[in-house]
Amino acid sequence: MKRLHFIVLLSLLFSLLSFSQSAIIRGVILDEANKPIENVNIKASTGEGTATNENGFYELTIPSGVEVIVKFTHVSHGLIEQRFNLKNGQELEYNPVMLIEVEQIATVVINTNTRQSVDGVTSISPQMIRTIKGAQPGVENILKTLPGVNISNELSTQYSVRGGNFDENLVYVNEIEVYRPFLIRSGNQEGLSFVNTDLVQNVDFSAGGFQAKYGDKLSSVLDITYRNPVDFGIRTDLSLLGGSVAAETVSKDGKFSGIAGVRYRDNSLILNNLETEGNVEPVFADAQTYLTYRFSSKFHLNFLGNISLNKYNFQPENRQTNFGTLQEPVALLVFYDGQEKDEYQTYFGAFKTNYFVNEDLTLKLIASAYHTTEQEYFDIFAQYRLGEVNTNIGDENLGEVEFSEGIGSQLTHARNDLDALIVNAEHRGDYTIDDESTVEWSVKYTHEDIRDRLVEYEVIDSAGFSIRPPNFSQPNLQPYEPFSGPLTAFENIRALNKVQIDRLQAFVQYSKRTEWDNNEVFYNVGVRAHSWTVNGDAIESNSQTVFSPRAQFAIKPDWEKDMLFRVAGGLYYQPPFYRELRDSSGAVQPNVKAQKSFHIVLGNEYSFEIWDRPFKLVTEAYYKGLSDVNPYTLENVRIRYRADNNAEAYAYGLDLRLNGEFVPGTESWFSFGYLKTEENINNRGYIARPTDQRLKFGALFQDYVPNMPDLKMYLNLVYNTGVPGGSPSYADPYDYQIRLRDYRRADLGVSLQLVNPEKTYNSKWKKALRELSIGFEIYNMFNNQNSITNTWVRDVYTKRQFAIPNYLTPRVFNLRLSARF
C-alpha cells in the first residue's frame, strides 16, 4: 500500500501541461475521367484551409493528435467529407476522386506515408486489429503475420524479432515505455496484452534499425498511440472467451476528453482442450484509461493508467502424449496430484505534459510508475509411464502403453514471490529548425527496486531410485551397489534478492529532408547514452556506461516507378534488466555487461498498381553481429539467463512483404522471411540459438461476398519451420540441438455487419447503433499439433532422456458479438 501511495504522489508532482502539434495532408484531386480539378475548396474543422492549383495539387497543415474533419467542395462536384487523426510530423498523401454532385463520406485510406517509409516503420490499421481476432487477440495477433516476427505460442503476447528473444522488444504507448510481468513461465498464465485495441489510434512497428529516440533494446519497437476522442461513444465486444467495454467522451467546451476500457478474459474454452486434463480457472481482467485536459491553447495534461489482475489456478489430473515414429510409437502417460496457484497484479500510471513554446519548439515532461506483485505457487506430484504404444487396429488396448521403458515419479515445488517498483522521470523536446529539419532530445532517469524470493525444487524418482542432479560428482552405481550418500533433489534453487538499479539515459538526434538532383533525400543521425548502477543486499555495487550511435538514410529517386531505397544501422546495446542479472541458480551477478549488436538494414519499397488498385512490395535484408552475449534457455515462454557475457552471435536474413487491395476495398498481405542465427559459447563453436527460425510465411487475407458486402471473412495463416526444442536449465545446450516440428496454424473468421456506419436506417433500434456485427471464428482450423517446447523424461534402463513435445491449443470454435453506440 505504501508503494501505491508513492506512485500517486510521484505522479502528482509532474502535473505540467501540453500543446498539440501539426501534420501535413497533401495530394491531387481528380474527377471521374482522372483529370485534375482546379479551385477545389478544402476546409478543416479546426479552421485551416486551402485550395487546389491548376494541376489539382493541394497541401494542408492540420493539428496532430486530434480528429479533424476535412471537407472538399467544388461548384460542379459533390462534397467529400473525410476524417483524419494523424501523429505529430506525419505526412499523408490522400488523393480523392470527386464525383458529380454526389456526396462522399468515407474513412481515410493511406496511399503512401513518406515519414514512416523513411523510418522503416510498418503501420497497422487499428480497425484491422479490432477486426482480426485470434486465440490471443490484440496487436500481437497481427504482428505474427509480419516477416521477421515469430510467435510460437498463440496464448502468449510475447514475440521474437529477427532472432532476438522476448526481452529484446520495446513497447511504447503515447511515448511512455510499458513493462511486462516477470514470473510468467507459460502462455497459459499470461492473460491480456497490455495494449487495449479499443483505445488505439495508431500502431507503428519497426523490426530493426530504429532511431536513437527509442530505447536500448536489440530487436524491435512497437509504438502505440491512444486516441483523443471528439464525441461520445461506447464500444462493446462479447465472445465465449470474455468481453470488453470501452467508452469515450469529450466536454462541451472541448477542454476535457477521455477514453477508458475494461476487459475480461477466461481461457477455459481453450485450456480445457489441451492434453493435460484437469480443473483450470484462468481469469484475467484489466482497466485502462487515457485522459486529456486542455488548460489553454498551449497547455495540455495527459494521464495514462492501467490496473491488471490475473489469476491462474490449475489442478492437473492426467496427460497422455503420443510421439515417436510410425515404426516406433512412444507414449507418455502421467497421473497428477496437487495444484498450481499463480497471481499477478500490476499497476501503472503516467502523466505526460507538453509545453509548446512557439511553432518550432515543444518541451515535454513524462513521469510514470509501474508496480507489480507476482506469486507463483505450486506443488505437483506426477507419476509417469513411458513406453511402447499398442498400434494394432481393432485391439481393445489400441493406443495404450504395453511395455514400459521408464516408470517413475516427479515432485515439483515452487514458492516464488516478486515485488517490483519502477519509476521514471523524463524530459523530451523537439525543435524545428526549418520546414525540412528537426532536432529531438531526451534525458531520462529510472529507478528499479526489485524484491525477489525464488524457491524451486524438483525431485525425480525412477523405478524406486532417486535421480541425482547431472552435475553431482559422487558416482551412483545403483542398483548394483548400495549408495550411502544423502538424498539430493534433482534441481534445487533458493535465492532471496533485493536489488536496486539506477539508470540515466539521454539521446539527441537530427532529421532532415531535402532534394539532391531532383531526388528526394531523407536522413537521420543520433546517439544515445545509457549509464546504470546495480546495488543490493550482499551485492557489490557496479556501474557501467554505453554509447549507441544510430543513423538512417533514404532516397526516393525521380523515376517513373515509385521506388524508395533505405539504409539504417548503428550500434545497439541492451543494458541488463533484473532478469538478465539472475543466473540459473537464482543469484544476481551485478557485473553482467550490456549485450552489444552491430545492426545494418537495407530496404526497398516499391509502390505500384495492379487492376487499378494500389500495392506495395517491401524488401529488407539485415545483418546483426552480436558480442557480449548473455546465453539463455527457453522453458515455454520463461527465459533463464546464464548471467555471463561468454558468447558471441550473429543473425542475418531477408524479409519480404506484399500488401494491397487483392480484393477491392480491403487490405491484405503476404509475407516471407528467411533467418539464420547462431551463437558461440566459450569458443566451443557455433550452434543454433533458441530463436533460430529459418523460414517464415505469413498471410492475412480479407474478403467479402460481392452481392452482400456486409458479409466478410478473414484468414490468418502462419507457417514457421521448427526452432530448437530448448534444453533443461542445468544442461549443456550443445547436447540439445533437436528441433521442434514445423509450426502451422490457420485462423478463420466470418462476420456479418448488421449495422454499417456508412448507411442510414429507418428501424429505431438500428438508429441507436453506429455499428453492429456478429461473427463466427475457428482457431487452428486444421487442428495442427504445434509444440512450444519439450518435457524431458529419463529412461532408467538406457539412462537417456526423451524429448516429449508440449503441444499447443487444438481446434477451437468461438462466437462473437460487437457493437458501437
Stockholm file with secondary structure:
# STOCKHOLM 1.0

chainA/1-821         MKRLHFIVLLSLLFSLLSFSQSAIIRGVILDEANKPIENVNIKASTGEGTATNENGFYELTIPSGVEVIVKFTHVSHGLIEQRFNLKNGQELEYNPVMLIEVEQIATVVINTNTRQSVDGVTSISPQMIRTIKGAQPGVENILKTLPGVNISNELSTQYSVRGGNFDENLVYVNEIEVYRPFLIRSGNQEGLSFVNTDLVQNVDFSAGGFQAKYGDKLSSVLDITYRNPVDFGIRTDLSLLGGSVAAETVSKDGKFSGIAGVRYRDNSLILNNLETEGNVEPVFADAQTYLTYRFSSKFHLNFLGNISLNKYNFQPENRQTNFGTLQEPVALLVFYDGQEKDEYQTYFGAFKTNYFVNEDLTLKLIASAYHTTEQEYFDIFAQYRLGEVNTNIGDENLGEVEFSEGIGSQLTHARNDLDALIVNAEHRGDYTIDDESTVEWSVKYTHEDIRDRLVEYEVIDSAGFSIRPPNFSQPNLQPYEPFSGPLTAFENIRALNKVQIDRLQAFVQYSKRTEWDNNEVFYNVGVRAHSWTVNGDAIESNSQTVFSPRAQFAIKPDWEKDMLFRVAGGLYYQPPFYRELRDSSGAVQPNVKAQKSFHIVLGNEYSFEIWDRPFKLVTEAYYKGLSDVNPYTLENVRIRYRADNNAEAYAYGLDLRLNGEFVPGTESWFSFGYLKTEENINNRGYIARPTDQRLKFGALFQDYVPNMPDLKMYLNLVYNTGVPGGSPSYADPYDYQIRLRDYRRADLGVSLQLVNPEKTYNSKWKKALRELSIGFEIYNMFNNQNSITNTWVRDVYTKRQFAIPNYLTPRVFNLRLSARF
#=GR chainA/1-821 SS CHHHHHHHHHHHHTCCCCCCCEEEEEEECBCTTSCBCSSCEEEETTSCEEECCTTSEEEEEEESSSCEEEEEEETTEEEEEEEECCCTTCEEECCCBCCTTCCEEEECCCSEEHHHHHHTCEEECHHHHHHSCCSSCSHHHHHTTSTTEECCCTTCCCCEETTCCGGGEEEEETTEECCCCSCCCSGGGTCSCSSCGGGEEEEEEECSCCCTTSCSCSSEEEEEEECCCSSCEEEEEEETTEEEEEEEEECTTSSEEEEEEEEEEETHHHHTTSSSEEEEEEEEEEEEEEEEEESSSSEEEEEEEEEEEEEEEEEEEEEEEEEECSSSEEEEEEEEEEEEEEEEEEEEEEEEEEEECSSSEEEEEEEEEEEEEEEEEEEEEEEEEEEEECCCTTCTTTTSEEEEEEEEEEEEEEEEEEEEEEEEEEEEEEEEEETTEEEEEEEEEEEEEEEEEEEEEEEEEETTEEECCTTCCSCCCTTTSCCCSCCCCSEEEEEEEEEEEEEEEEEEEEEEEEEETTEEEEEEEEEEEEEEEEEETTEEEEEEEEEEEEEEEEEECSCSSEEEEEEEEEEEEECCCHHHHBCTTSCBCTTCCCEEEEEEEEEEEEEEEETTEEEEEEEEEEEEEEEEECCEEEETTEEEECCCCCEEEEEEEEEEEEEECSSTTCCEEEEEEEEEEEEEETTSCEEECTTCCCEEEEEEEEEEETTEEEEEEEEEEEEECCCBCCCCTTSCGGGCCCBCCCEEEEEEEEEEEEECTTSCCCSHHHHTCSEEEEEEEEESTTCCCCEEEEEEEECTTTCCEEEEEEECCCCEEEEEEEEEC
#=GC SS_cons         CHHHHHHHHHHHHTCCCCCCCEEEEEEECBCTTSCBCSSCEEEETTSCEEECCTTSEEEEEEESSSCEEEEEEETTEEEEEEEECCCTTCEEECCCBCCTTCCEEEECCCSEEHHHHHHTCEEECHHHHHHSCCSSCSHHHHHTTSTTEECCCTTCCCCEETTCCGGGEEEEETTEECCCCSCCCSGGGTCSCSSCGGGEEEEEEECSCCCTTSCSCSSEEEEEEECCCSSCEEEEEEETTEEEEEEEEECTTSSEEEEEEEEEEETHHHHTTSSSEEEEEEEEEEEEEEEEEESSSSEEEEEEEEEEEEEEEEEEEEEEEEEECSSSEEEEEEEEEEEEEEEEEEEEEEEEEEEECSSSEEEEEEEEEEEEEEEEEEEEEEEEEEEEECCCTTCTTTTSEEEEEEEEEEEEEEEEEEEEEEEEEEEEEEEEEETTEEEEEEEEEEEEEEEEEEEEEEEEEETTEEECCTTCCSCCCTTTSCCCSCCCCSEEEEEEEEEEEEEEEEEEEEEEEEEETTEEEEEEEEEEEEEEEEEETTEEEEEEEEEEEEEEEEEECSCSSEEEEEEEEEEEEECCCHHHHBCTTSCBCTTCCCEEEEEEEEEEEEEEEETTEEEEEEEEEEEEEEEEECCEEEETTEEEECCCCCEEEEEEEEEEEEEECSSTTCCEEEEEEEEEEEEEETTSCEEECTTCCCEEEEEEEEEEETTEEEEEEEEEEEEECCCBCCCCTTSCGGGCCCBCCCEEEEEEEEEEEEECTTSCCCSHHHHTCSEEEEEEEEESTTCCCCEEEEEEEECTTTCCEEEEEEECCCCEEEEEEEEEC
//
